[in-house]
Amino acid sequence: MRTEDLVKALDADARSKALPLGAAWWLAAGAAIVIAAAVFWLMIGPRPDIAIAMHTMRFLSKFVFTIALAASAFVLVRAMSTPGASTGRAASWMIAAPLLVIVAVILELFAVPASDWGTRLVGTNMVICLTFIPLIGIGPLVVFLAVLRHGAPTRPVLAGAAAGLLAGGLAATFYAAHCFDDSPLFVGTWYTIAVAILAVLGALGGRLFVRW
């Protein structure tokens, strides 16, 4: 059998499953949000001054970054879960969140005295950030890996990494409501590392549980 025929056969098999792959992803997204929300509220919850913080640009910008990451990763992982599907356009959207963070960091460097850069970078919740974003995201990651198994990604490691980025973006969105460190310097450093942990776990999960 030619490679092209194999890809088409896999695609037909994925589409013939009881639950259509597209519907499975939306169902998984809903389940992942519920799981992440439950872990967030049970373990840490929002910061006490969130009503005041919501009126500040730095606080709101965190959600712009994390939602952009989650949305672009969702589009990418959906495309990667279907064999033969084009992923180039979806992958190009993954640059959106990093670009937004870079622009915000540059603006922060101009707005804040150089003597304060180190303080803003380190923040006060570094360890909490690196702990709770992965904890909030691990449940959603398992859900997303399960949907990848429902499909037939031809690059399971990359697809798993994309699932990790999706779980990380979702988890970081919830965690941002708790975090007292609103500086883009902090977000661009520690949120990125925390999300990268989930991306690595996703890649490992893709290698072990998604490959076919």
N, C-alpha and C positions, 0 to 999 in steps of 0.2 A: 504493500500500500504506500502510495506517495505521501510525503509530508502534508501536502495541501489537502489530500483526502482525509488524512488522520485528523487534522485540525477541524475540518468541517464535520466529521463524525463526532468529535468531542463536543463541538458546539451544539450539534443536534441533540446529543445525550443530555447536556446541561439544560437545554430548553425543554426537554421532555420530562423533567423531574416533576414531582407532584406540585411543588411550589415554584412558580417562575422565579428566576434569579433576581430580576429587578424588584419584584415584590419582597423577596427574601431580604434584600439589602435595606429596604425601607422598614421592614419589620425589625431587623437587627438594629437599625439606628434608634428606633423607638425603645427597644429593650435596653440598649446600651445607655441611653439617656436616663432611663428609670434606675438602672443599676448604679450608675455614677452618682445620681442625685441621692440615692439611698445611702451610699457609702459616705458621701460628702456631709449630709445632715447628721448621720449617726456619729461620725468621727470628729468633725471640726466645726462645720456650720459657717455662716457668714460672719464677717467682722462686725463688732458692735456698732461702729460708726458708719455703717454702709450707706445709710440715708444721706449723710453729709458727704461721704466720699463720692457718691454718684453724681455730684455736681462739679467734680474736678476732672479735667481733661486727662490727666495721667491715669487715673483709675479707669475711666471709660476706654482709654486706648488699649488697655490690656485685653479687653474683650474683642476689640477689633482684630488684634493680632491672633488670638486663639481661635476665634470663629473663622477667620480667613484660612487658617491652617486646617481646621476640621473640615470645612466645606471643600477646599481643594483636594484634600486627601480622600474624602468620600467619593468625589468624582473619579479620581485616579484609581482607587481600589476597586470600584465597580467596573471600570473598563478593564482592569487587569484580571478580573475574575472570569472573564469570558474569552475563550481561546479565539485568536484571530481578530479580536477587536483592536481598533487603532487606539493607542495610548499617548501619542505624541502631543495632541492638543491638551489632553487632561494633565499630562506631566508638566506642560508649560505653565499651568496655573499654580503649580507648587512654589513658584518664585514669589508669589504675591505676599505671603506672610513674612518671609525674610526681608523683602524689600521694604515693607512697612516698618519693620523693626529697625532696620538700618537708618531709614529716614528719621524715625523718632529718636534714635540714639544720637544722630548728628545734631538734631535740634536741641537735645538735652545738653550736649557738650557745649553748645553755644550759650545756652540759657543759664547754666550752672557754673560757678567758679571752679577752676581746675582743682583747687584744694578740697572740694567736696566730691570729686569724681569717685575716689576710692570708697568713701562712705556710701554713696549711692549704689555702687557696684556690689559691695558686700551685703548691704542691707542688714536686716535683723531676723529674717526668716529663711536663711539659706538652707539649713538642714531640714526644716519643715517642708520647704518647697521640694527638695530632692526626695523626700520621703512620701509625701502625700499625693503628688501628681502621679507617680507610678502606682500607688495603692488604689487611687480612685480609678485609674485607667486599666488595671489588670483585668477586671471583670469584663468591661467592654471589649478589650482585646480578644479575650476568649470567644466572645460572641462573634466578632468579626472573622476570626480564624475559622470558626465553624461554618460561616457562610462561604468562605473561600473553598472549603472542602465540598460544599454544595455545588460550587462551580467547578471550573477546570483550568486554573491559571497555568500558563505555559512557563512562567517565571515565578515559582512559588516563594522563593526567598525574597525577591523584590516585592511581590504582592504582600507577603507577611510584613515586610518593613513598612509598606504603605498603610497596612492595617494598624501597625503600631503608631504611626504618625497620626492617623485618625483618632485612635484611642487617646493619644497624648493631647491632641488638640481639644478633644472633648473634656478630658480630665482637667487640663489647664484652665479651661473656661470656668469650670466649677471652682477650682482652687483660687482663681483670681478674685472671687467674691470674698474669700477669707484673708488673702494676703495683704499685709500692711505696707509692703514694699511696692510702690507704684512706679518707680523710676524705670524708664526703658533700658537703662544700663543693667539693672537687676533682672528685668524680664528677659532681655536679650541673652543674658548669660545663663542664669539658673533655670529658667523655664525651658530653654533650649536643651540643656543637659538632661533635665528630667524627662522631656519628651524623647530625647535620643535613647534613653534607657528603654523606653517602651518600643521604640523602633527596632532596637537590637533584639529585644525579646520577641517581637513580631517576626523578624527575619529568622530567628532560631525556630520559632513555632512553624513558620512556613516550610522550613527545611525538614522538620521532623514529622509534621502532621498534615501538610497540605500537598506535598509532592505526590505525583501519580506515575 
